[in-house]
Amino acid sequence: MLDFFTIFSKGGIVLWCFQGTGVTESFTGPVNALIRSVILQERSGNNSYTHDALSLKYKLDNEFELVFVVGFQKILTLTYVDKFIDDVQLHFRDRYKNELEQKGALTLLNSNFAFEDDFKMLLREAEESSKARGPTSMRSFNASLKSQKTVKSMIETKGGDKGKEQGGKKNKNSHCLLPSSKSPKPVKEKPKGKEKRVWTLGGSSTKELDYSQSNGNGAHAAGDQGLDAQADPVCACWGAFGGMFGMLKGLVGSKSLSQEDMEPVLDKMRDHLIAKNVAAEIASQLCGSVAKKLEGKVMGTFTTVASTVKGALQDSLVQILQPKRRVDILRDVLEARSQRRPFVITFCGVNGVGKSTNLAKISFWLIENGFTVLIAACDTFRAGAVEQLRTHQRRLNSLHPPQDHGGRPIVQLYEKGYGKDAAGIAMEAIAYARNQAFDVVLVDTAGRMQDNTPLMTALAKLIAVNMPDLVLFVGEALVGNEAVDQLVKFNQALADHSMSDKPRLIDGIVLTKFDTIDDKVGAAISMTYITGQPIVFVGTGQTYNDLRSLNARAVVGALMKA
């Protein structure tokens, strides 16, 4: 039933592995994909991962820095896997705890583990318990509580609840079963309070000041306790010292973190992230990932739960903003030039986010680095879109006059007017750039909402036909939960309408209007987390120079600021 089970350290050392009978394929590929896409990307809030035809379940042991991974065919429904992986983790830890602490993983790697028999025993028990449980049959109507209800029990009488309350109150006063309006109510005597002490200057004996004796009002209790404490001063001192020692022990790192310890801190962190414009779903997943990462971990010396959780969350956010794929446009353009072809970048996004403006900024950045640019006007829908690009072309050429470049304009515009097929215009522009030896082609597309199916189909067609080198999604830094919906549906549309087995999805993000949000930078986290792709550029103003690369630590610092 299981394809494989492996136990390895977070340093990458495989301690033990099992491969099912009849399984010939290596499990290295799925496990490496799990490490790259989930563990290193701080997405361990969910303990399952799908790779091709395999479904992987994993568990992190943060105390010993171990990872337990089980793989099986995703068409199977194995209900016992979660409990089974927990049992294997506990059994493995208990058996090899001392060796893991004393010798370390490297020494254990050179020795042979006798864990095969224990593993098979646990697997057999898990499978048998799953079979014994079997499918539960549905209850009959007669066995349910609804069958015992009557029509009378479902009718609410006016003031019925009040009558019950009054009846309950009457039962409490058992001395007055039949109250009458004429009969006088029993008068209860008020308890006599403690007598006030009168401090006078008179009297020469100290016995007059001794209030520890019984005075009929229970005043002797405090005095007795005081006498007991005086009679055994060692116990009192030891109790005080024990309380202080307990407090110090709580401060010093001798406690492993549990879910209950982290829950209040994580709730506050989640609310803080949402207030900083992180999508609510992403904030919950981030906090869940941090909880998985810290559960069972021993706290450091003189550290609090709040500081430990905050530090782990900060590291996770930095890791998310530095995803696995790094986009280096200048290097890629030079490589395409060596192959005598243009480097093609397609811009897409919803309406009004600044696609054309930021395309012009990137054009300025490219010509400042010595490349020639062809702008393809593929927004044939919005009125004024072609004229806007022509204005940018004229201004950019005025900054870099053609006479400084051998009489050739360094930026040109390729346009065919309005109402034409955008995919065809992009194809013609790429062919023209190849013939005229342009270095870069920037394809401007029409803005479209993620729910507009015809326009999303047209965008997917443009990308599938022309196969650009880079697909950049242009999004606003002002959005919160909407960023998740936009990116998910754009990627889904590109995948659904692609003619290839491996469709081209969004490769990077351009985040605009970043200068308008102060410290509410949560959209950067949401967009990067949902796509796993980097933020290539950040727009910070209205001029051509206002284009920056993202500083991950500065963004996380602003995000964590109270």
Solvent accessible surface area in square Angstrom, and as a share of the most:
residue,aa,sasa,rsa
1,M,135,0.60
2,L,7,0.04
3,D,18,0.09
4,F,4,0.02
5,F,0,0.00
6,T,1,0.01
7,I,0,0.00
8,F,10,0.04
9,S,12,0.08
10,K,78,0.33
11,G,73,0.70
12,G,52,0.50
13,I,49,0.25
14,V,67,0.39
15,L,15,0.07
16,W,21,0.07
17,C,62,0.37
18,F,31,0.13
19,Q,70,0.31
20,G,9,0.09
21,T,140,0.81
22,G,80,0.77
23,V,45,0.26
24,T,132,0.77
25,E,139,0.63
26,S,77,0.50
27,F,36,0.15
28,T,77,0.45
29,G,39,0.37
30,P,12,0.08
31,V,12,0.07
32,N,59,0.30
33,A,8,0.06
34,L,0,0.00
35,I,44,0.22
36,R,129,0.47
37,S,28,0.18
38,V,11,0.06
39,I,36,0.18
40,L,95,0.47
41,Q,9,0.04
42,E,20,0.09
43,R,57,0.21
44,S,6,0.04
45,G,30,0.28
46,N,99,0.51
47,N,44,0.23
48,S,40,0.26
49,Y,46,0.17
50,T,78,0.46
51,H,49,0.22
52,D,114,0.59
53,A,55,0.43
54,L,25,0.13
55,S,18,0.12
56,L,0,0.00
57,K,41,0.17
58,Y,6,0.02
59,K,64,0.27
60,L,25,0.13
61,D,4,0.02
62,N,4,0.02
63,E,64,0.29
64,F,28,0.12
65,E,68,0.31
66,L,2,0.01
67,V,2,0.01
68,F,0,0.00
69,V,0,0.00
70,V,0,0.00
71,G,0,0.00
72,F,10,0.04
73,Q,66,0.29
74,K,106,0.45
75,I,151,0.77
76,L,62,0.31
77,T,119,0.69
78,L,23,0.11
79,T,94,0.55
80,Y,15,0.06
81,V,1,0.01
82,D,66,0.34
83,K,130,0.55
84,F,1,0.00
85,I,4,0.02
86,D,54,0.28
87,D,44,0.23
88,V,0,0.00
89,Q,18,0.08
90,L,100,0.50
91,H,63,0.28
92,F,0,0.00
93,R,47,0.17
94,D,109,0.57
95,R,114,0.42
96,Y,17,0.07
97,K,83,0.35
98,N,99,0.51
99,E,58,0.26
100,L,20,0.10
101,E,105,0.47
102,Q,144,0.64
103,K,111,0.47
104,G,25,0.24
105,A,25,0.19
106,L,120,0.60
107,T,67,0.39
108,L,6,0.03
109,L,83,0.41
110,N,126,0.64
111,S,56,0.36
112,N,153,0.78
113,F,34,0.14
114,A,70,0.55
115,F,0,0.00
116,E,69,0.31
117,D,115,0.59
118,D,23,0.12
119,F,0,0.00
120,K,94,0.40
121,M,70,0.31
122,L,19,0.09
123,L,26,0.13
124,R,130,0.48
125,E,91,0.41
126,A,13,0.10
127,E,46,0.21
128,E,102,0.46
129,S,52,0.33
130,S,28,0.18
131,K,163,0.69
132,A,89,0.69
133,R,147,0.54
134,G,32,0.30
135,P,139,0.88
136,T,127,0.74
137,S,105,0.68
138,M,188,0.84
139,R,167,0.61
140,S,68,0.44
141,F,138,0.57
142,N,127,0.65
143,A,63,0.49
144,S,17,0.11
145,L,134,0.67
146,K,149,0.63
147,S,39,0.25
148,Q,132,0.59
149,K,123,0.52
150,T,81,0.47
151,V,110,0.63
152,K,174,0.74
153,S,79,0.51
154,M,120,0.54
155,I,110,0.56
156,E,165,0.74
157,T,99,0.58
158,K,209,0.88
159,G,43,0.42
160,G,24,0.23
161,D,103,0.53
162,K,138,0.58
163,G,40,0.38
164,K,154,0.65
165,E,111,0.50
166,Q,102,0.45
167,G,27,0.26
168,G,32,0.31
169,K,130,0.55
170,K,122,0.52
171,N,116,0.60
172,K,164,0.69
173,N,77,0.40
174,S,82,0.53
175,H,123,0.55
176,C,49,0.29
177,L,135,0.67
178,L,167,0.83
179,P,86,0.54
180,S,62,0.40
181,S,118,0.76
182,K,190,0.81
183,S,58,0.37
184,P,123,0.77
185,K,177,0.75
186,P,81,0.51
187,V,141,0.81
188,K,163,0.69
189,E,164,0.73
190,K,186,0.79
191,P,126,0.79
192,K,157,0.66
193,G,52,0.50
194,K,144,0.61
195,E,101,0.45
196,K,187,0.79
197,R,135,0.49
198,V,113,0.65
199,W,170,0.60
200,T,95,0.56
201,L,189,0.94
202,G,54,0.52
203,G,59,0.56
204,S,121,0.78
205,S,54,0.35
206,T,110,0.64
207,K,171,0.73
208,E,108,0.48
209,L,107,0.53
210,D,76,0.39
211,Y,82,0.31
212,S,24,0.16
213,Q,126,0.56
214,S,78,0.50
215,N,69,0.35
216,G,71,0.68
217,N,46,0.24
218,G,42,0.41
219,A,20,0.15
220,H,72,0.32
221,A,52,0.40
222,A,77,0.60
223,G,16,0.15
224,D,62,0.32
225,Q,128,0.57
226,G,33,0.32
227,L,96,0.48
228,D,95,0.49
229,A,53,0.41
230,Q,139,0.62
231,A,85,0.66
232,D,60,0.31
233,P,76,0.48
234,V,112,0.64
235,C,81,0.48
236,A,55,0.43
237,C,89,0.53
238,W,174,0.61
239,G,46,0.44
240,A,70,0.54
241,F,114,0.48
242,G,34,0.32
243,G,50,0.48
244,M,110,0.49
245,F,120,0.50
246,G,39,0.38
247,M,121,0.54
248,L,81,0.40
249,K,121,0.51
250,G,57,0.54
251,L,72,0.36
252,V,59,0.34
253,G,23,0.22
254,S,71,0.46
255,K,103,0.43
256,S,51,0.33
257,L,4,0.02
258,S,41,0.26
259,Q,70,0.31
260,E,135,0.61
261,D,38,0.20
262,M,0,0.00
263,E,72,0.32
264,P,80,0.50
265,V,25,0.15
266,L,4,0.02
267,D,55,0.28
268,K,153,0.65
269,M,23,0.10
270,R,58,0.21
271,D,93,0.48
272,H,45,0.20
273,L,0,0.00
274,I,74,0.38
275,A,65,0.50
276,K,16,0.07
277,N,34,0.17
278,V,4,0.02
279,A,2,0.02
280,A,41,0.32
281,E,97,0.44
282,I,0,0.00
283,A,0,0.00
284,S,50,0.32
285,Q,70,0.31
286,L,0,0.00
287,C,0,0.00
288,G,27,0.26
289,S,1,0.01
290,V,1,0.00
291,A,4,0.03
292,K,80,0.34
293,K,58,0.24
294,L,6,0.03
295,E,77,0.34
296,G,23,0.22
297,K,76,0.32
298,V,74,0.42
299,M,18,0.08
300,G,41,0.39
301,T,86,0.50
302,F,130,0.54
303,T,47,0.27
304,T,73,0.43
305,V,34,0.19
306,A,51,0.39
307,S,61,0.40
308,T,32,0.19
309,V,0,0.00
310,K,86,0.36
311,G,33,0.32
312,A,10,0.08
313,L,1,0.00
314,Q,67,0.30
315,D,84,0.44
316,S,0,0.00
317,L,0,0.00
318,V,10,0.06
319,Q,65,0.29
320,I,2,0.01
321,L,12,0.06
322,Q,97,0.43
323,P,18,0.11
324,K,121,0.51
325,R,97,0.36
326,R,184,0.67
327,V,26,0.15
328,D,38,0.20
329,I,5,0.03
330,L,51,0.26
331,R,137,0.50
332,D,38,0.20
333,V,0,0.00
334,L,92,0.46
335,E,96,0.43
336,A,1,0.01
337,R,108,0.39
338,S,90,0.58
339,Q,104,0.46
340,R,218,0.80
341,R,84,0.31
342,P,3,0.02
343,F,10,0.04
344,V,9,0.05
345,I,0,0.00
346,T,1,0.01
347,F,0,0.00
348,C,0,0.00
349,G,0,0.00
350,V,10,0.05
351,N,87,0.45
352,G,64,0.62
353,V,4,0.03
354,G,23,0.22
355,K,15,0.06
356,S,9,0.06
357,T,43,0.25
358,N,6,0.03
359,L,0,0.00
360,A,0,0.00
361,K,6,0.03
362,I,0,0.00
363,S,0,0.00
364,F,28,0.12
365,W,71,0.25
366,L,0,0.00
367,I,5,0.02
368,E,95,0.43
369,N,66,0.34
370,G,51,0.49
371,F,9,0.04
372,T,27,0.16
373,V,0,0.00
374,L,1,0.00
375,I,0,0.00
376,A,0,0.00
377,A,1,0.01
378,C,2,0.01
379,D,5,0.02
380,T,18,0.10
381,F,151,0.63
382,R,105,0.38
383,A,93,0.72
384,G,32,0.30
385,A,1,0.01
386,V,4,0.02
387,E,84,0.38
388,Q,58,0.26
389,L,1,0.00
390,R,92,0.34
391,T,40,0.24
392,H,23,0.10
393,Q,37,0.16
394,R,145,0.53
395,R,139,0.51
396,L,0,0.00
397,N,20,0.10
398,S,77,0.50
399,L,96,0.48
400,H,35,0.16
401,P,37,0.23
402,P,43,0.27
403,Q,139,0.62
404,D,101,0.52
405,H,75,0.33
406,G,80,0.77
407,G,54,0.52
408,R,80,0.29
409,P,45,0.28
410,I,6,0.03
411,V,0,0.00
412,Q,40,0.18
413,L,31,0.16
414,Y,35,0.13
415,E,60,0.27
416,K,95,0.40
417,G,22,0.21
418,Y,85,0.32
419,G,69,0.67
420,K,112,0.47
421,D,79,0.41
422,A,25,0.20
423,A,5,0.04
424,G,26,0.25
425,I,6,0.03
426,A,0,0.00
427,M,100,0.44
428,E,82,0.37
429,A,0,0.00
430,I,19,0.10
431,A,42,0.33
432,Y,75,0.28
433,A,0,0.00
434,R,128,0.47
435,N,120,0.61
436,Q,85,0.38
437,A,72,0.56
438,F,5,0.02
439,D,18,0.09
440,V,0,0.00
441,V,0,0.00
442,L,0,0.00
443,V,1,0.01
444,D,1,0.00
445,T,1,0.01
446,A,8,0.06
447,G,12,0.12
448,R,14,0.05
449,M,90,0.40
450,Q,12,0.06
451,D,95,0.49
452,N,56,0.29
453,T,87,0.50
454,P,100,0.63
455,L,43,0.21
456,M,4,0.02
457,T,52,0.30
458,A,46,0.35
459,L,2,0.01
460,A,3,0.02
461,K,95,0.40
462,L,5,0.02
463,I,3,0.02
464,A,21,0.17
465,V,55,0.32
466,N,23,0.12
467,M,106,0.47
468,P,1,0.01
469,D,44,0.23
470,L,4,0.02
471,V,0,0.00
472,L,0,0.00
473,F,0,0.00
474,V,0,0.00
475,G,0,0.00
476,E,33,0.15
477,A,0,0.00
478,L,88,0.44
479,V,25,0.15
480,G,17,0.16
481,N,96,0.49
482,E,72,0.32
483,A,0,0.00
484,V,17,0.10
485,D,50,0.26
486,Q,8,0.04
487,L,0,0.00
488,V,69,0.40
489,K,75,0.32
490,F,0,0.00
491,N,28,0.14
492,Q,99,0.44
493,A,11,0.08
494,L,3,0.02
495,A,39,0.30
496,D,90,0.47
497,H,68,0.30
498,S,28,0.18
499,M,157,0.70
500,S,62,0.40
501,D,148,0.77
502,K,179,0.76
503,P,41,0.26
504,R,50,0.18
505,L,68,0.34
506,I,3,0.02
507,D,18,0.09
508,G,0,0.00
509,I,0,0.00
510,V,0,0.00
511,L,0,0.00
512,T,3,0.02
513,K,70,0.30
514,F,36,0.15
515,D,85,0.44
516,T,85,0.49
517,I,13,0.06
518,D,131,0.68
519,D,22,0.11
520,K,100,0.42
521,V,5,0.03
522,G,0,0.00
523,A,1,0.00
524,A,0,0.00
525,I,0,0.00
526,S,0,0.00
527,M,0,0.00
528,T,1,0.00
529,Y,12,0.05
530,I,52,0.27
531,T,24,0.14
532,G,9,0.09
533,Q,36,0.16
534,P,15,0.09
535,I,14,0.07
536,V,17,0.10
537,F,16,0.07
538,V,4,0.03
539,G,2,0.02
540,T,40,0.23
541,G,16,0.16
542,Q,163,0.72
543,T,80,0.46
544,Y,41,0.16
545,N,98,0.50
546,D,28,0.15
547,L,24,0.12
548,R,126,0.46
549,S,90,0.58
550,L,37,0.18
551,N,95,0.49
552,A,9,0.07
553,R,164,0.60
554,A,58,0.45
555,V,8,0.05
556,V,1,0.00
557,G,35,0.34
558,A,27,0.21
559,L,0,0.00
560,M,15,0.06
561,K,116,0.49
562,A,126,0.98
